[in-house]
């Protein structure tokens, strides 16, 4: 399998609820590739969480302004 396919499968497993340790233990590819996929997934999740926090703060501020 090529790098792109393995990375995609690993990220899909993480999105579907498998833990990082489970994905590491499945050994679907070279260790370095598995670790890189995990790091990419974690970075993507952090970016999404930051976006959600920003939207939540904006909504809270808008609601505050609406009550004034």
PDB file as gemmi writes it, atoms N, CA and C in Angstrom:
CRYST1    1.000    1.000    1.000  90.00  90.00  90.00 P 1                      
ATOM      1  N   UNK A   1       0.838  -1.186   0.000  1.00  0.00           N  
ATOM      2  CA  UNK A   1       0.000   0.000   0.000  1.00  0.00           C  
ATOM      3  C   UNK A   1       0.878   1.243   0.000  1.00  0.00           C  
ATOM      4  N   UNK A   2       0.330   2.279  -0.574  1.00  0.00           N  
ATOM      5  CA  UNK A   2       1.092   3.527  -0.605  1.00  0.00           C  
ATOM      6  C   UNK A   2       0.850   4.343   0.667  1.00  0.00           C  
ATOM      7  N   UNK A   3       1.703   5.321   0.859  1.00  0.00           N  
ATOM      8  CA  UNK A   3       1.691   6.141   2.072  1.00  0.00           C  
ATOM      9  C   UNK A   3       0.341   6.835   2.266  1.00  0.00           C  
ATOM     10  N   UNK A   4      -0.212   7.376   1.198  1.00  0.00           N  
ATOM     11  CA  UNK A   4      -1.476   8.108   1.291  1.00  0.00           C  
ATOM     12  C   UNK A   4      -2.614   7.205   1.768  1.00  0.00           C  
ATOM     13  N   UNK A   5      -2.669   6.000   1.242  1.00  0.00           N  
ATOM     14  CA  UNK A   5      -3.738   5.061   1.606  1.00  0.00           C  
ATOM     15  C   UNK A   5      -3.615   4.629   3.073  1.00  0.00           C  
ATOM     16  N   UNK A   6      -2.395   4.323   3.510  1.00  0.00           N  
ATOM     17  CA  UNK A   6      -2.191   3.908   4.896  1.00  0.00           C  
ATOM     18  C   UNK A   6      -2.554   5.041   5.849  1.00  0.00           C  
ATOM     19  N   UNK A   7      -2.089   6.247   5.542  1.00  0.00           N  
ATOM     20  CA  UNK A   7      -2.397   7.401   6.382  1.00  0.00           C  
ATOM     21  C   UNK A   7      -3.898   7.621   6.461  1.00  0.00           C  
ATOM     22  N   UNK A   8      -4.581   7.518   5.344  1.00  0.00           N  
ATOM     23  CA  UNK A   8      -6.034   7.680   5.330  1.00  0.00           C  
ATOM     24  C   UNK A   8      -6.736   6.639   6.178  1.00  0.00           C  
ATOM     25  N   UNK A   9      -6.282   5.410   6.094  1.00  0.00           N  
ATOM     26  CA  UNK A   9      -6.899   4.347   6.888  1.00  0.00           C  
ATOM     27  C   UNK A   9      -6.675   4.565   8.384  1.00  0.00           C  
ATOM     28  N   UNK A  10      -5.476   4.993   8.738  1.00  0.00           N  
ATOM     29  CA  UNK A  10      -5.183   5.244  10.147  1.00  0.00           C  
ATOM     30  C   UNK A  10      -6.046   6.374  10.696  1.00  0.00           C  
ATOM     31  N   UNK A  11      -6.168   7.453   9.949  1.00  0.00           N  
ATOM     32  CA  UNK A  11      -6.998   8.572  10.387  1.00  0.00           C  
ATOM     33  C   UNK A  11      -8.461   8.157  10.491  1.00  0.00           C  
ATOM     34  N   UNK A  12      -8.909   7.318   9.573  1.00  0.00           N  
ATOM     35  CA  UNK A  12     -10.295   6.830   9.624  1.00  0.00           C  
ATOM     36  C   UNK A  12     -10.529   6.016  10.890  1.00  0.00           C  
ATOM     37  N   UNK A  13      -9.560   5.178  11.249  1.00  0.00           N  
ATOM     38  CA  UNK A  13      -9.686   4.402  12.488  1.00  0.00           C  
ATOM     39  C   UNK A  13      -9.776   5.326  13.700  1.00  0.00           C  
ATOM     40  N   UNK A  14      -8.964   6.362  13.730  1.00  0.00           N  
ATOM     41  CA  UNK A  14      -9.006   7.305  14.849  1.00  0.00           C  
ATOM     42  C   UNK A  14     -10.335   8.039  14.896  1.00  0.00           C  
ATOM     43  N   UNK A  15     -10.850   8.450  13.742  1.00  0.00           N  
ATOM     44  CA  UNK A  15     -12.141   9.147  13.704  1.00  0.00           C  
ATOM     45  C   UNK A  15     -13.284   8.235  14.131  1.00  0.00           C  
ATOM     46  N   UNK A  16     -13.143   6.944  13.859  1.00  0.00           N  
ATOM     47  CA  UNK A  16     -14.234   6.029  14.192  1.00  0.00           C  
ATOM     48  C   UNK A  16     -14.200   5.565  15.642  1.00  0.00           C  
ATOM     49  N   UNK A  17     -13.235   6.059  16.428  1.00  0.00           N  
ATOM     50  CA  UNK A  17     -13.268   5.789  17.854  1.00  0.00           C  
ATOM     51  C   UNK A  17     -12.144   4.937  18.398  1.00  0.00           C  
ATOM     52  N   UNK A  18     -11.293   4.412  17.551  1.00  0.00           N  
ATOM     53  CA  UNK A  18     -10.156   3.651  18.064  1.00  0.00           C  
ATOM     54  C   UNK A  18      -9.209   4.599  18.784  1.00  0.00           C  
ATOM     55  N   UNK A  19      -8.603   4.132  19.858  1.00  0.00           N  
ATOM     56  CA  UNK A  19      -7.656   4.968  20.591  1.00  0.00           C  
ATOM     57  C   UNK A  19      -6.325   5.010  19.842  1.00  0.00           C  
ATOM     58  N   UNK A  20      -5.513   5.976  20.208  1.00  0.00           N  
ATOM     59  CA  UNK A  20      -4.194   6.097  19.594  1.00  0.00           C  
ATOM     60  C   UNK A  20      -3.371   4.838  19.868  1.00  0.00           C  
ATOM     61  N   UNK A  21      -3.475   4.301  21.072  1.00  0.00           N  
ATOM     62  CA  UNK A  21      -2.736   3.078  21.399  1.00  0.00           C  
ATOM     63  C   UNK A  21      -3.213   1.900  20.556  1.00  0.00           C  
ATOM     64  N   UNK A  22      -4.531   1.802  20.323  1.00  0.00           N  
ATOM     65  CA  UNK A  22      -5.055   0.735  19.472  1.00  0.00           C  
ATOM     66  C   UNK A  22      -4.470   0.838  18.067  1.00  0.00           C  
ATOM     67  N   UNK A  23      -4.443   2.051  17.539  1.00  0.00           N  
ATOM     68  CA  UNK A  23      -3.933   2.250  16.183  1.00  0.00           C  
ATOM     69  C   UNK A  23      -2.445   1.907  16.130  1.00  0.00           C  
ATOM     70  N   UNK A  24      -1.696   2.301  17.148  1.00  0.00           N  
ATOM     71  CA  UNK A  24      -0.266   1.963  17.185  1.00  0.00           C  
ATOM     72  C   UNK A  24      -0.065   0.457  17.202  1.00  0.00           C  
ATOM     73  N   UNK A  25      -0.888  -0.253  17.960  1.00  0.00           N  
ATOM     74  CA  UNK A  25      -0.726  -1.702  18.105  1.00  0.00           C  
ATOM     75  C   UNK A  25      -1.182  -2.488  16.876  1.00  0.00           C  
ATOM     76  N   UNK A  26      -1.995  -1.886  16.027  1.00  0.00           N  
ATOM     77  CA  UNK A  26      -2.455  -2.583  14.820  1.00  0.00           C  
ATOM     78  C   UNK A  26      -1.336  -2.743  13.796  1.00  0.00           C  
ATOM     79  N   UNK A  27      -0.359  -1.860  13.847  1.00  0.00           N  
ATOM     80  CA  UNK A  27       0.816  -1.922  12.964  1.00  0.00           C  
ATOM     81  C   UNK A  27       0.419  -2.116  11.508  1.00  0.00           C  
ATOM     82  N   UNK A  28      -0.366  -1.177  10.988  1.00  0.00           N  
ATOM     83  CA  UNK A  28      -0.804  -1.242   9.601  1.00  0.00           C  
ATOM     84  C   UNK A  28       0.253  -0.759   8.616  1.00  0.00           C  
ATOM     85  N   UNK A  29       1.337  -0.245   9.140  1.00  0.00           N  
ATOM     86  CA  UNK A  29       2.389   0.261   8.270  1.00  0.00           C  
ATOM     87  C   UNK A  29       3.644   0.513   9.080  1.00  0.00           C  
ATOM     88  N   UNK A  30       4.632   1.115   8.447  1.00  0.00           N  
ATOM     89  CA  UNK A  30       5.869   1.437   9.166  1.00  0.00           C  
ATOM     90  C   UNK A  30       5.597   2.340  10.360  1.00  0.00           C  
ATOM     91  N   UNK A  31       6.357   2.150  11.418  1.00  0.00           N  
ATOM     92  CA  UNK A  31       6.154   2.873  12.667  1.00  0.00           C  
ATOM     93  C   UNK A  31       6.174   4.391  12.455  1.00  0.00           C  
ATOM     94  N   UNK A  32       7.122   4.874  11.671  1.00  0.00           N  
ATOM     95  CA  UNK A  32       7.230   6.318  11.428  1.00  0.00           C  
ATOM     96  C   UNK A  32       5.980   6.850  10.734  1.00  0.00           C  
ATOM     97  N   UNK A  33       5.430   6.077   9.819  1.00  0.00           N  
ATOM     98  CA  UNK A  33       4.225   6.489   9.102  1.00  0.00           C  
ATOM     99  C   UNK A  33       3.025   6.522  10.042  1.00  0.00           C  
ATOM    100  N   UNK A  34       2.932   5.544  10.917  1.00  0.00           N  
ATOM    101  CA  UNK A  34       1.837   5.499  11.896  1.00  0.00           C  
ATOM    102  C   UNK A  34       1.924   6.712  12.823  1.00  0.00           C  
ATOM    103  N   UNK A  35       3.117   6.997  13.316  1.00  0.00           N  
ATOM    104  CA  UNK A  35       3.291   8.136  14.216  1.00  0.00           C  
ATOM    105  C   UNK A  35       2.975   9.456  13.517  1.00  0.00           C  
ATOM    106  N   UNK A  36       3.371   9.589  12.249  1.00  0.00           N  
ATOM    107  CA  UNK A  36       3.079  10.814  11.498  1.00  0.00           C  
ATOM    108  C   UNK A  36       1.577  10.983  11.300  1.00  0.00           C  
ATOM    109  N   UNK A  37       0.877   9.895  11.013  1.00  0.00           N  
ATOM    110  CA  UNK A  37      -0.579   9.958  10.847  1.00  0.00           C  
ATOM    111  C   UNK A  37      -1.245  10.375  12.153  1.00  0.00           C  
ATOM    112  N   UNK A  38      -0.741   9.862  13.272  1.00  0.00           N  
ATOM    113  CA  UNK A  38      -1.297  10.224  14.574  1.00  0.00           C  
ATOM    114  C   UNK A  38      -1.064  11.701  14.854  1.00  0.00           C  
ATOM    115  N   UNK A  39       0.147  12.195  14.584  1.00  0.00           N  
ATOM    116  CA  UNK A  39       0.444  13.609  14.796  1.00  0.00           C  
ATOM    117  C   UNK A  39      -0.429  14.497  13.911  1.00  0.00           C  
ATOM    118  N   UNK A  40      -0.619  14.100  12.658  1.00  0.00           N  
ATOM    119  CA  UNK A  40      -1.481  14.860  11.748  1.00  0.00           C  
ATOM    120  C   UNK A  40      -2.908  14.908  12.268  1.00  0.00           C  
ATOM    121  N   UNK A  41      -3.395  13.767  12.729  1.00  0.00           N  
ATOM    122  CA  UNK A  41      -4.753  13.681  13.261  1.00  0.00           C  
ATOM    123  C   UNK A  41      -4.913  14.583  14.491  1.00  0.00           C  
ATOM    124  N   UNK A  42      -3.929  14.546  15.392  1.00  0.00           N  
ATOM    125  CA  UNK A  42      -4.001  15.367  16.594  1.00  0.00           C  
ATOM    126  C   UNK A  42      -3.959  16.853  16.244  1.00  0.00           C  
ATOM    127  N   UNK A  43      -3.139  17.228  15.281  1.00  0.00           N  
ATOM    128  CA  UNK A  43      -3.056  18.630  14.863  1.00  0.00           C  
ATOM    129  C   UNK A  43      -4.385  19.080  14.256  1.00  0.00           C  
ATOM    130  N   UNK A  44      -4.990  18.216  13.464  1.00  0.00           N  
ATOM    131  CA  UNK A  44      -6.275  18.532  12.844  1.00  0.00           C  
ATOM    132  C   UNK A  44      -7.355  18.702  13.913  1.00  0.00           C  
ATOM    133  N   UNK A  45      -7.366  17.818  14.904  1.00  0.00           N  
ATOM    134  CA  UNK A  45      -8.352  17.912  15.983  1.00  0.00           C  
ATOM    135  C   UNK A  45      -8.167  19.197  16.791  1.00  0.00           C  
ATOM    136  N   UNK A  46      -6.925  19.564  17.061  1.00  0.00           N  
ATOM    137  CA  UNK A  46      -6.650  20.788  17.813  1.00  0.00           C  
ATOM    138  C   UNK A  46      -7.106  22.016  17.029  1.00  0.00           C  
ATOM    139  N   UNK A  47      -6.883  22.008  15.733  1.00  0.00           N  
ATOM    140  CA  UNK A  47      -7.316  23.123  14.878  1.00  0.00           C  
ATOM    141  C   UNK A  47      -8.841  23.241  14.897  1.00  0.00           C  
ATOM    142  N   UNK A  48      -9.533  22.111  14.825  1.00  0.00           N  
ATOM    143  CA  UNK A  48     -10.988  22.121  14.880  1.00  0.00           C  
ATOM    144  C   UNK A  48     -11.484  22.621  16.235  1.00  0.00           C  
ATOM    145  N   UNK A  49     -10.832  22.187  17.303  1.00  0.00           N  
ATOM    146  CA  UNK A  49     -11.230  22.617  18.641  1.00  0.00           C  
ATOM    147  C   UNK A  49     -11.029  24.121  18.796  1.00  0.00           C  
ATOM    148  N   UNK A  50      -9.938  24.650  18.259  1.00  0.00           N  
ATOM    149  CA  UNK A  50      -9.683  26.086  18.330  1.00  0.00           C  
ATOM    150  C   UNK A  50     -10.759  26.857  17.566  1.00  0.00           C  
ATOM    151  N   UNK A  51     -11.137  26.360  16.406  1.00  0.00           N  
ATOM    152  CA  UNK A  51     -12.196  27.009  15.625  1.00  0.00           C  
ATOM    153  C   UNK A  51     -13.518  27.004  16.386  1.00  0.00           C  
ATOM    154  N   UNK A  52     -13.820  25.883  17.039  1.00  0.00           N  
ATOM    155  CA  UNK A  52     -15.057  25.792  17.810  1.00  0.00           C  
ATOM    156  C   UNK A  52     -15.043  26.750  18.989  1.00  0.00           C  
ATOM    157  N   UNK A  53     -13.890  26.865  19.650  1.00  0.00           N  
ATOM    158  CA  UNK A  53     -13.797  27.803  20.776  1.00  0.00           C  
ATOM    159  C   UNK A  53     -14.017  29.231  20.301  1.00  0.00           C  
ATOM    160  N   UNK A  54     -13.428  29.584  19.164  1.00  0.00           N  
ATOM    161  CA  UNK A  54     -13.584  30.931  18.619  1.00  0.00           C  
ATOM    162  C   UNK A  54     -15.050  31.214  18.313  1.00  0.00           C  
ATOM    163  N   UNK A  55     -15.718  30.268  17.662  1.00  0.00           N  
ATOM    164  CA  UNK A  55     -17.128  30.455  17.342  1.00  0.00           C  
ATOM    165  C   UNK A  55     -17.980  30.552  18.604  1.00  0.00           C  
ATOM    166  N   UNK A  56     -17.657  29.769  19.599  1.00  0.00           N  
ATOM    167  CA  UNK A  56     -18.402  29.809  20.853  1.00  0.00           C  
ATOM    168  C   UNK A  56     -18.249  31.166  21.539  1.00  0.00           C  
ATOM    169  N   UNK A  57     -17.023  31.684  21.548  1.00  0.00           N  
ATOM    170  CA  UNK A  57     -16.794  32.991  22.159  1.00  0.00           C  
ATOM    171  C   UNK A  57     -17.523  34.092  21.389  1.00  0.00           C  
ATOM    172  N   UNK A  58     -17.520  33.996  20.071  1.00  0.00           N  
ATOM    173  CA  UNK A  58     -18.226  34.992  19.265  1.00  0.00           C  
ATOM    174  C   UNK A  58     -19.726  34.942  19.531  1.00  0.00           C  
ATOM    175  N   UNK A  59     -20.278  33.735  19.644  1.00  0.00           N  
ATOM    176  CA  UNK A  59     -21.698  33.591  19.910  1.00  0.00           C  
ATOM    177  C   UNK A  59     -22.056  34.130  21.295  1.00  0.00           C  
ATOM    178  N   UNK A  60     -21.218  33.833  22.264  1.00  0.00           N  
ATOM    179  CA  UNK A  60     -21.457  34.349  23.618  1.00  0.00           C  
ATOM    180  C   UNK A  60     -21.429  35.869  23.634  1.00  0.00           C  
ATOM    181  N   UNK A  61     -20.485  36.451  22.940  1.00  0.00           N  
ATOM    182  CA  UNK A  61     -20.388  37.903  22.881  1.00  0.00           C  
ATOM    183  C   UNK A  61     -21.600  38.496  22.178  1.00  0.00           C  
ATOM    184  N   UNK A  62     -22.059  37.876  21.109  1.00  0.00           N  
ATOM    185  CA  UNK A  62     -23.231  38.355  20.396  1.00  0.00           C  
ATOM    186  C   UNK A  62     -24.476  38.292  21.292  1.00  0.00           C  
ATOM    187  N   UNK A  63     -24.582  37.229  22.070  1.00  0.00           N  
ATOM    188  CA  UNK A  63     -25.713  37.098  22.977  1.00  0.00           C  
ATOM    189  C   UNK A  63     -25.634  38.162  24.072  1.00  0.00           C  
ATOM    190  N   UNK A  64     -24.446  38.436  24.544  1.00  0.00           N  
ATOM    191  CA  UNK A  64     -24.250  39.488  25.545  1.00  0.00           C  
ATOM    192  C   UNK A  64     -24.694  40.829  24.981  1.00  0.00           C  
ATOM    193  N   UNK A  65     -24.288  41.121  23.760  1.00  0.00           N  
ATOM    194  CA  UNK A  65     -24.666  42.396  23.141  1.00  0.00           C  
ATOM    195  C   UNK A  65     -26.188  42.495  22.936  1.00  0.00           C  
ATOM    196  N   UNK A  66     -26.809  41.343  22.669  1.00  0.00           N  
ATOM    197  CA  UNK A  66     -28.241  41.321  22.449  1.00  0.00           C  
ATOM    198  C   UNK A  66     -29.035  41.585  23.710  1.00  0.00           C  
ATOM    199  N   UNK A  67     -28.449  41.362  24.872  1.00  0.00           N  
ATOM    200  CA  UNK A  67     -29.171  41.583  26.128  1.00  0.00           C  
ATOM    201  C   UNK A  67     -28.989  42.984  26.667  1.00  0.00           C  
ATOM    202  N   UNK A  68     -28.185  43.775  26.019  1.00  0.00           N  
ATOM    203  CA  UNK A  68     -27.922  45.136  26.495  1.00  0.00           C  
ATOM    204  C   UNK A  68     -28.986  46.081  26.071  1.00  0.00           C  
TER     205      UNK A  68                                                      
END                                                                             
